[in-house]
Structures are given as C-alpha cells and as structure tokens.
C-alpha cells in the first residue's frame, strides 16, 4: 500500500528542509519516501508518494502532522493524503 500526499506550502526550499528533518518520525510511522514532486509552475505545491508498512501508524503520522505545525516548520498551509493501492 502507498500513501500519496498533496500539500499547499509556503515555499519549496523551506518546506523541503522541514520535510527532511521529519525523516525519523516518518520511519517510525513505517513510511518510506518513494518520490517527491513539485509543481513545475509553482513553488507552493508538493506531492509525496510513500510506501506504507503499517496503515495505523501512518494514519497516526498524518494526524500528528496535521495537529503540529512545528513538524513542518509552519510551511504547510493545507494537506490532503490518500492511501492507495494498485488496481
């Protein structure tokens, strides 16, 4: 199972630094980063594809991230996440 996240962000470089700093929390949540994309026409959109090893821990990471703006350095203004499977 994978998790795809879309985030509205203030600016890509500060967001990426905050995202990288959260690596241990993602690993503890059973998440592995597969791919990161940024909008080709805007510095304020990021997309992340993650491999999920434990859905409940991944959901807890999403919930925690939504509740604590310090996790992302206040760089995320809105986020959406979807658990996905190959059809």
Phi and psi in degrees as GROMACS dihedral restraints (atoms count N, CA, C in turn):
[ dihedral_restraints ]
;  ai    aj    ak    al  type     phi  dphi    fc
    3     4     5     6     1  -119.7    20    10
    4     5     6     7     1   166.0    20    10
    6     7     8     9     1  -127.3    20    10
    7     8     9    10     1   126.6    20    10
    9    10    11    12     1  -114.2    20    10
   10    11    12    13     1   129.2    20    10
   12    13    14    15     1  -119.1    20    10
   13    14    15    16     1   136.9    20    10
   15    16    17    18     1  -116.5    20    10
   16    17    18    19     1   131.1    20    10
   18    19    20    21     1  -131.8    20    10
   19    20    21    22     1   131.3    20    10
   21    22    23    24     1   -81.4    20    10
   22    23    24    25     1   129.1    20    10
   24    25    26    27     1  -129.6    20    10
   25    26    27    28     1   161.5    20    10
   27    28    29    30     1   -74.0    20    10
   28    29    30    31     1   -38.2    20    10
   30    31    32    33     1  -168.7    20    10
   31    32    33    34     1   143.3    20    10
   33    34    35    36     1   -64.1    20    10
   34    35    36    37     1   -48.6    20    10
   36    37    38    39     1   -60.0    20    10
   37    38    39    40     1   -49.6    20    10
   39    40    41    42     1   -65.9    20    10
   40    41    42    43     1   -35.5    20    10
   42    43    44    45     1   -62.3    20    10
   43    44    45    46     1   -46.0    20    10
   45    46    47    48     1   -61.8    20    10
   46    47    48    49     1   -40.0    20    10
   48    49    50    51     1   -62.5    20    10
   49    50    51    52     1   -43.5    20    10
   51    52    53    54     1   -67.2    20    10
   52    53    54    55     1   -39.9    20    10
   54    55    56    57     1   -61.5    20    10
   55    56    57    58     1   -45.5    20    10
   57    58    59    60     1   -63.0    20    10
   58    59    60    61     1   -36.7    20    10
   60    61    62    63     1   -67.6    20    10
   61    62    63    64     1   -19.6    20    10
   63    64    65    66     1   -91.1    20    10
   64    65    66    67     1    11.3    20    10
   66    67    68    69     1   -57.0    20    10
   67    68    69    70     1   -44.4    20    10
   69    70    71    72     1   -62.7    20    10
   70    71    72    73     1   -41.3    20    10
   72    73    74    75     1   -63.9    20    10
   73    74    75    76     1   -39.5    20    10
   75    76    77    78     1   -63.9    20    10
   76    77    78    79     1   -46.1    20    10
   78    79    80    81     1   -60.9    20    10
   79    80    81    82     1   -41.9    20    10
   81    82    83    84     1   -62.6    20    10
   82    83    84    85     1   -26.7    20    10
   84    85    86    87     1   -86.1    20    10
   85    86    87    88     1     4.5    20    10
   87    88    89    90     1    75.5    20    10
   88    89    90    91     1    27.2    20    10
   90    91    92    93     1  -110.4    20    10
   91    92    93    94     1   138.3    20    10
   93    94    95    96     1  -123.9    20    10
   94    95    96    97     1   127.5    20    10
   96    97    98    99     1   -72.1    20    10
   97    98    99   100     1   124.2    20    10
   99   100   101   102     1   -98.1    20    10
  100   101   102   103     1   -38.6    20    10
  102   103   104   105     1  -160.4    20    10
  103   104   105   106     1   144.7    20    10
  105   106   107   108     1  -126.1    20    10
  106   107   108   109     1   133.0    20    10
  108   109   110   111     1  -122.8    20    10
  109   110   111   112     1   152.4    20    10
  111   112   113   114     1  -126.1    20    10
  112   113   114   115     1   149.4    20    10
  114   115   116   117     1   -59.9    20    10
  115   116   117   118     1   130.1    20    10
  117   118   119   120     1   -67.3    20    10
  118   119   120   121     1   -20.9    20    10
  120   121   122   123     1  -113.8    20    10
  121   122   123   124     1     2.7    20    10
  123   124   125   126     1  -150.4    20    10
  124   125   126   127     1   143.3    20    10
  126   127   128   129     1   -88.8    20    10
  127   128   129   130     1     7.4    20    10
  129   130   131   132     1  -119.4    20    10
  130   131   132   133     1    22.8    20    10
  132   133   134   135     1  -137.7    20    10
  133   134   135   136     1   130.0    20    10
  135   136   137   138     1  -131.1    20    10
  136   137   138   139     1   146.9    20    10
  138   139   140   141     1  -130.3    20    10
  139   140   141   142     1   133.3    20    10
  141   142   143   144     1  -130.3    20    10
  142   143   144   145     1   132.1    20    10
  144   145   146   147     1  -110.4    20    10
  145   146   147   148     1   125.4    20    10
  147   148   149   150     1  -126.2    20    10
  148   149   150   151     1   144.7    20    10
  150   151   152   153     1   -84.2    20    10
  151   152   153   154     1   135.4    20    10
  153   154   155   156     1  -109.5    20    10
  154   155   156   157     1   124.0    20    10
  156   157   158   159     1  -101.1    20    10
  157   158   159   160     1   -18.8    20    10
  159   160   161   162     1  -148.3    20    10
  160   161   162   163     1   106.9    20    10
  162   163   164   165     1   -61.7    20    10
  163   164   165   166     1   -40.9    20    10
  165   166   167   168     1   -66.3    20    10
  166   167   168   169     1   -38.9    20    10
  168   169   170   171     1   -67.9    20    10
  169   170   171   172     1   -37.5    20    10
  171   172   173   174     1   -64.3    20    10
  172   173   174   175     1   -41.6    20    10
  174   175   176   177     1   -63.3    20    10
  175   176   177   178     1   -38.9    20    10
  177   178   179   180     1   -63.0    20    10
  178   179   180   181     1   -37.3    20    10
  180   181   182   183     1   -64.7    20    10
  181   182   183   184     1   -42.9    20    10
  183   184   185   186     1   -61.3    20    10
  184   185   186   187     1   -48.1    20    10
  186   187   188   189     1   -61.5    20    10
  187   188   189   190     1   -44.2    20    10
  189   190   191   192     1   -63.4    20    10
  190   191   192   193     1   -43.8    20    10
  192   193   194   195     1   -63.2    20    10
  193   194   195   196     1   -36.8    20    10
  195   196   197   198     1   -69.8    20    10
  196   197   198   199     1   -30.6    20    10
  198   199   200   201     1   -85.3    20    10
  199   200   201   202     1   -26.4    20    10
  201   202   203   204     1  -115.6    20    10
  202   203   204   205     1    98.8    20    10
  204   205   206   207     1   -66.6    20    10
  205   206   207   208     1   -18.5    20    10
  207   208   209   210     1   -65.8    20    10
  208   209   210   211     1   -25.5    20    10
  210   211   212   213     1   -61.2    20    10
  211   212   213   214     1   -34.2    20    10
  213   214   215   216     1  -110.1    20    10
  214   215   216   217     1    14.1    20    10
  216   217   218   219     1    62.5    20    10
  217   218   219   220     1    27.6    20    10
  219   220   221   222     1    58.9    20    10
  220   221   222   223     1    30.8    20    10
  222   223   224   225     1   -96.0    20    10
  223   224   225   226     1   -14.2    20    10
  225   226   227   228     1   -98.4    20    10
  226   227   228   229     1   122.8    20    10
  228   229   230   231     1   -98.0    20    10
  229   230   231   232     1   -21.8    20    10
  231   232   233   234     1  -162.1    20    10
  232   233   234   235     1   142.7    20    10
  234   235   236   237     1  -140.4    20    10
  235   236   237   238     1   145.9    20    10
  237   238   239   240     1  -133.8    20    10
  238   239   240   241     1   138.9    20    10
  240   241   242   243     1  -135.6    20    10
  241   242   243   244     1   142.0    20    10
  243   244   245   246     1  -134.8    20    10
  244   245   246   247     1   130.8    20    10
  246   247   248   249     1   -80.2    20    10
  247   248   249   250     1   131.5    20    10
  249   250   251   252     1  -131.9    20    10
  250   251   252   253     1   155.3    20    10
  252   253   254   255     1  -135.6    20    10
  253   254   255   256     1   152.8    20    10
  255   256   257   258     1   -67.9    20    10
  256   257   258   259     1   131.3    20    10
